[in-house]
């Protein structure tokens, strides 16, 4: 790929001057992709209400666009969504106006660089044999280049908080890649012998010392030490409920949260000792997919596909609506079930300023 793309300096808020509106402040919003409905729901994280639903067909995209994952600018001034079916990554401003788009084959997970004008894109699980490359988008103008990672189906993708390193992993092989972003140096490592883990997604601890990844087929949370950020060293392998999906650390780093898609539960892992601290179940948890926390750590949000109808709607025209479950992290109790468009998948939050 062209080295020039990675070397372009940019401010923290990499919003183009051509964007029609750049807000001075960002509120607490949660952006939820609904893969079966070609829709994105925007939720207020204080009132736990749906503020707006963006129907992508009204913007000219297909009913089979399949919005999958969302990433938000650090200051909340723009957000991005990957469309598996339409092979695009879209950019919206904070007023939810479409301001940019770019072609990319079967885009999946998204990761925003914390300080540079970069957005990283993996490949969707639905991609059978995509190029062995991740996408690197210049957010200000949505120009894209691709970087070879030398393994099939790169899916999990996360940027280290230091902004210097990125991690991605293969769905097809027990391999992960560590990228030094400035130099483009790439180091490959394996997970050892055993069945394919199918690493769904990564998360890095707030202090930058630990990487965790969820193994869909092995039903394990894998923990890696990042003392050498280019050579993650696996330290723990924790048995959890079936099909752990997107993980997230609590803001203080004490816990890791993730849904178990085939068990309709949420697992809470304590990072001091790396043990399962709680397993949460209840109404609205129906094939959990994405997770996000409020900036103060008080609430955990879990999106749910609900394709099998484990949750029954009351008075909703959709037979199997997607849901976002709100959990009080202190009591570990479900305090709200918010119905959204069907197949609620990846999501991301913006923090109030």
N, C-alpha and C positions, 0 to 999 in steps of 0.2 A: 504494500500500500504506500501511498505518498506520505513521506515523513512530514511534509509541510502542514498537513491537517492537524497533527498532534502538537505542533510547535506554535500554533497561533495563540497568543495570549488573549485572555478575555476577563472581564469582570465577573464577580460571583453571579450576578444576575445577567445571564447571557441572552437577553431579549433584544431582538433587532430594533433599531431605531425606526424601522418601517412598520412595526406593529402598531395597530390603531390605538392601543391604550396600554399604559404601564401604570398599574396602581401603586400608590405610595405604601400601602399596607396590605398584608395578607391576613385573612381570618382563618380560623380552624375549619378546614373543609376536607371531606373525604371523598375521593373520586373512585367510583366502582364500575368496572367494565362488566357488561352483561353479554356473554359470548353468543348466546342463542337468540338475542333480540336486536343485535346491532345497535346497542344503546350504552350510554354512560350516565350513571346517576351521580349527582353531586349532593352530598349530605352535609348538614351543619353538625359539627362535632360537639356543640354545646346543647342544642335542643334535640339532637338525634332525630331530625326531620329531613326529608328529601327536599332540597331547595329547587332542583331542576333536573330534568332528564333530557339528555341530548340524544335525539333519534338520528342516527347517522344516515339513514335512507333519505331524510329530508335535506341532507347536504350532498346528495348525489352518489352515495356509496351503496353497495349492494345489500340486500337482506341477509346475505351470507358473508358479510364483512368479518364477523367473528372478532370483535374487540377482546383482547386477551389480558394485557397488562398495562399499567399506568405508572408514569413517573412524573414528579412535580419539581419545578424549579425550587432551589433553596429558599428563595424569598416569596414563593407562591405566585409569581407573576405570569407563569405559563405552565401548561401541563401537556403531556404527551401520551398517546395511546397506540399500541401496536394492533394492526388488523391482520390476523392470520389469513382470512379468506380473500381479502383484497390486496394482500402483499404490499402494505403501506405502513408507514409510521406517520401519524398526524400530530400537528402542534396546534394547541388552542391557547388563547390568552386567558387571563383570569376572568374576563367577562364571558368566557366560553364561546368565543368567536374563532372559527378556523382561520389560522394565519399562515400555515405552512404544511407541506407534506412531502414525503420522499418514498420512492419505490425500494422495497427490500423483500427478498423471497422468504415467505413464511416467518415473519418476525414473531418473537416470543417475549422473553423477559427484557426489561429495560432497566438501565442504571445511569443516573445522572452524576456527572463528576461534580464534587462539592464546590470547586472554585474555577474550573476551566470550562471553556465553551464546547463541551463534549457530552454526547449521549451515546451509551454503548447498548448494542442490541444483540440478543441471542436468537436462536432459532426455536420455533414452536415444537412441542411434542408431536403435533400433527404433521410435521415435515418428515417424510419418509427418508429421503436421501438428499438433503440440501447441501450446498457448498460447505466445506469445512472451514468456514470463516465467520467471524463476528462482524457486525457493522459498527462503524464509528461515525457518528453524525455531528457535524458542526451545528450547534443548536441555533445560532443566530440567523443562519440562512438555509438550514436543513440540507447542506451539501453532505454527501456520504462517501466514505471509502470503506474497504473491507480488509480485515487482517486475518491471515491464515493461522489457525490454531492447531492444525495437523491431527485432529481427531474428528470422528463423525458426530453430527448432531449436538453441537454446543448449545446448552440450554441454560443451566444455572449461571448467573452472572451478577457480580457485585463489585463495587469500588471500595477500596480501603478508605477509612476516614482521613488518612493522611493525604489522599489524592494522588499518591505516587504509584499505587499498585492496583491491579484488577485481577479478579479470579473468575474462571469459568470452568465448566466441567461437561463431559460427554454423557449423553443419555445411553449410548450404545456400548461404551467401554468404561472400565473403572479407572478413568484418567482425568486429571485436572490440570489446568494451566495457570501459571502465575505470570503476569505481565507487568514489567516496569514500564509505565506509560511514556515517560519522557524519552527513553532510549529505544523503546520497542523491543527490549530483550524479553524473550519468552522462555520459561522453564516448564517442562512437563514432568509430572510425577504420577505415580500409580497408587491405588488403594490396597494393593496386595492381592493375594489369591482369594477366590471365592466367587459367588454368583454376582451378576451385575447389580450394583446398588441402585442404579438409575437415580442419580442425584438431581432432585427437583429444583432446589434453590439453596443459595448460601445466605448467610448473614454474618457481619463482622461486629464484634463487641464494641461498645462506645470507646473503650480505651485502646482499641486497635490490636489487642494482644491475642485474640482468639477468633477463629473462623469456624462456623458450624454449617453443616449441610445435611439435608434430609434425604434418606434413601427410600424411595417409593417401594421397591420390591423387597428389600431386606427389613423394612420397618425398623430402621435404626436412625438415631441422631448421631452423626459423626462429628467429633470435636478435634480441631487442629490448633496446635500452638504456632503463633506467627512471630516467634523470636527472630527468625530469619524470614522476612516477608516473601522472599522468592522461593522458599522451600518449606511449605506448610508441613508440620509433623503431627501425625495423628496421635492423640493422647487418650481418647475415650471413644467407645462405641456403645451407645445406650439403647437397649430394647424399648420400643414404644408401641403404641397401638398401630393398627394397619394403615399403611400409606400416608406417612407424614408428608405434609405439603409445605407451603411457604413458611419459613421461620422468621422470627423477629426478636431482638433483644428488648428487654425493658430499658427505659432511658438510663437507669442507674446501673445496668449491666448485671443485676442480680438474677434475672430469670431469662429463659428463652421460651417463647410461646410458638405453637404451631398447631394447626388442625390435623386431624387424622381422617383422611377422606373416606376410607372404607370402614370406619368405625363410628362416624358421626360424633366425634369427641374432640376436645382440645386438650393438649398436653402442656403442662407447665414443668419445665426442668430448672432446678436450682443450680446455678453455676458454681457455688461453693460446695464442691464435692461431686458435682455432675450426677445428681440423682433426680428421679421423677418426683416432683413435689406435690402435684395434683393432676387429676384427670377430670375435666369438666364435661358434663353432658347435660342435655336439656332441650327444651323447645327451640326450634329454629336452627339447630345444628344439623345440617342435612348435606353431606358431602362438602365439608369445609375446605376452602381453597386458599384465600389470601388472609393475611393478618396485618394489623397496624395498631399502634398505640397512640394515645393522646400524648402531647408533649410533656405533660406532668406525670405520665405513667398511671393516671387514675383509672383510665378505661382501656380495655382491649376490644378491638373491633375484628370480627371474623366474617368474611364473605362466604356464602354457601351456594353451591350449584343447584341443589334440590331437584336434580333431573329425575330421580327415582320416586319423588313425591313423599319423602319422609316427613316433610312439613306440609300441613294442609292450611291453605289460606282461608281467611274469613272475609267473604264479600269481595274477593279480588277476581277480576275477569280471567286472569292467568291461572290455569289449573295448577301449575307448578312454578310459582314465582321464585325468583332468587331472594335470598335474605342477607341482611347484615345483622349479626348478633352482637349486642353490646354487653360486655362482661365487666363488672366491678372487680378490679384486680386485688383489692383488699379482702373482700368477702368471697371472691371466686364465684359469684352468683350472676346469672343472666338477668339484666335489668331491663332490656328492651330487645324486641325483634322488629327490624325495619324491613318491610317488603320492597323489593326493587324488581327490575325487569329480569326475565328468566336467565338462569345459568350465571349467577354472579361469580366472577373469576378473580383476576388480579385487581389490586387496588393500591392506592397510595394516599398519604395524608399531607396536607400543608399545615404548618404550625402557625398559630396567631403570633403577630409581632407586637 
